[in-house]
Amino acid sequence: MAELSEKTRDALMRVATSTLTGALNRRGLRSMYMQEVWPIKEGIPRMVGPAFTMRFIPSREDRDGPNAKGPRSNIQPQAMETCPPGYVLVVDSRGDARAASAGDLYIGRLKARGCAGIVTDGGLRDSDGIFKTGLPAYCRRPSSPPSPIVHHPVDLNLPIGCGGVAVYPGDVIVGDADGVVVIPPDIVDEVAEEALATTLYEEFAEEEVANGRSLTGLFPVAGEDAKRDFEVWRKRRG
């Protein structure tokens, strides 16, 4: 899997997912924002990293119940041990949050190994413990019941769906207070560069609005005066 350049990672850590969705939309990619997936709590760090995926199917009592025959699947703990440092574990839980997709011990292991975050369109348990790990975590909602009640893990690092978005291993995952966006790796450098330029202009525009400037000719379409003032502002900031 190709690694993110430091320049692109730094840019993605500075830009909002709202700005990224705009850049993706201009390239014809309109379904890259995960639906019904939010930060586990306010105040978690921003998240940037390539995707490492895990997929659940519905559990079944003869395989996952208390009287199941044969050994239990080791795919879930294996995901916590093999997701590469700097990557985001993205879990396909079929949008089903009746039982947790992971808890604080699994997520603590991801944190200890240097992973960048976890995303599921299902539930997460032990919310306070997850928050204490410091690892960015996104889910549909908190859910206390253990995974096997609803979920059976079947494979790692294959294409999945999460929050209504197709996620391929190596896609770049970005999360902030608004949610999670998926960026194809072949365009991530140009998307990050464009989003950073847009972010700088929006910071300028926010200052101008706060100082009483009209939106006309400023945003969403910049007029010549605004472009000239922006260049002065940018040079002044260095």
N, C-alpha and C positions, 0 to 999 in steps of 0.2 A: 504494500500500500504506500502511495506517495505521502510524504510528510508535508505539513503546512510550513511555509516559510515563516521566519520570525516577523518579517514585515507584514505579511498578510494576517497572521495571528494577532499582532498588536493592533492592526486596523480594526479587525472584527471585535476586539475587546472594547473598542471605543464607540462603535456605531450601534444604533438601536435596531431591533428586529423590524420595526416599522419602516426604517430607511432601507433595509435589505429587501423587504418584500416589494418595495417600489422599484428597486434596481432589477430584481428578478422579473417583475411584471413587464418591465420595458424589454425584456428578452423573451417574452412570451411564456414565462413560467408562472402560472397563476395559482397553483395548488401546492405550495411549498411551506405553508404555515400550518402547524399541527393544531387540529381542533380539539377543544376540551382537554387541553394539557397546560398546566400552570405550575409556577414555582410552589414547592411544598410549604414554604413560609416566606413572608416578606423579609428582605434583607440578605437572602442568599447571594453568593458571588455570581457574577456573570459566567457564562459557560461557553467555551469554544473548543472544538476538537473534532477529529474524524470519527465516523460511526463504526462501532463494533456491535453486531446485532445478535439478539437472542429471540427465539420464537416460542410462544406457548400455544398449545391447542387445549380444548376443554379436557379437564380431568375425568377419570372414570373410576368407579369404586374398586374394581378388580385390580387396577394398577396403582391407584393413589390412595385408596382408603386404608383404614386401620388394619384390615385383614388382607391387604394386597399380597399377592404371591410374587416371589422373586425380589431382586434388589431394586431399591428406588433409583430413579434416574439421577445421575450425578452431573447432568448438564448445567443446572443452575449454579452450583458451587464452582463448576469448571469455568463458567463465564466470569466469575469474580477473580479467578486465578489467571485467566488468559487474555482478558481485555487489555490491550497494550497501554503502557503509561502514556498520558496525553490524549487518550481516546475517550469518547463518550459511549457508554453502554446504552444502546437503544433497544427497548423491549416491546415486542408485539404481544400485547395482552388482549387483543381483539376488542378494545374499549370496555372491557369487563372489570369493574372495580369491586366486585363482591368479595374478593379475597386479594391479599397483597401480592405484588409481584416481587417484592424484596423488603427487607427490614434493615435496622441499623447495623447489625453485625456484618451482613453482606456488603452494605454500602460503606461501612468502615473499612472493610478490606480493600475495596476499590480506592478509597482515599489513601490508605497506607501504601498502595502500590503505585500511586502517582497518576491515577486516571483522572479525567477532566470532568466527569459528571455521569449522571444516569437519567434516562428519560423513559417513561412508560405511559401508555394510554390507559393503563389500569390503575390500581391503587398501590400505595406504599404504607407500611406500618412503622410504628415506633418513631413518629414524626419528631419528637423532641430529641431523641437519640441521633436521628439523621442530621438534624440541624446542627447538633454539637460536633459532628464529624467535620463540618465545614465544606463538604462536597456539594456542589450544585445538584439539586434533585428536583425533577419535574414529574407530575403525575396528574391523573384525572381527578382524584380526591384521596384523602387518607382512608385506609381500610385496615381494620385490625385482624380479620381472620387470616390464618396461614395459607400460603400459596396452594397446597395440594387440594384444598376444598374445591377449587375452581380451575386451577391451571396445571398443565402437564408440559414441562419443557421438552422440546424435541430437536432443536438444532441451533447451531451457532454460526454467525458470520455468513448468512445467506440473505438475499433480498427479503424484506419484510414490509408490512404496512404498520404505521404508528400514527395515531391521530388523523387518519385519513390521508396520509402522505406516503408514497412509496419511498422507502429508504434502502439504498444499496450500500454495502460495506465500503467505507472510504468516503462517502458523502460527508460534507462538513456540516456540523451541527452547531447552531448558535442559539443561546438562550439568554433572556433577560426578564425583566419584571412583566413584560407583556406576553411572553410565551416562547415558543421554539420554532426556528426556521431551519430548513434543510437547503443546502447549496451544493449543486453538482461540483465535484472537484476540478473539472476541466475549465470552469469559468470563475472559480473562487477568487483568483488574484484580481481579475478585472472588476468583479462585483465589489470586492473589498475596497479597491482603490476609488471606485465611483462613489460608494457609500460614505467613505471618509471625506471626500470632497463635498458631498451633499451635507454631511454633518457639520463641517466647518461653516458652510454658508448659512445653515439653519441657526447655528450659534450666533452668527452676526445678525441675522434677521430677528432673533429673539431679543437681542440687546436693542436693536433699533425700535422694535415694537414697544419695549419697556420704556423707551425714551420718548414715546409719543408718535412715532412715524406711522403713516398709513400703510396698510397692506398693498394698496394699489401701486403697481410697479415694483413691489418688493417680493411678494409671495402670493401664489405659487410660481408665478412667472416673473423673473427678474428683469427689470428694465435697464436701460443703459446707465442711468444714474446709480441704480443699486449696484450694478456690476462694478462701476468705477469706485464707489464707496467701499465695496467689499474688498477690492484689491488694496486700498489704502489701509483698511482695518487689518487685513491679513499681514501686510508688511509691518504694521505697527506691532503686531503680536509676535512677529519673528517666525 
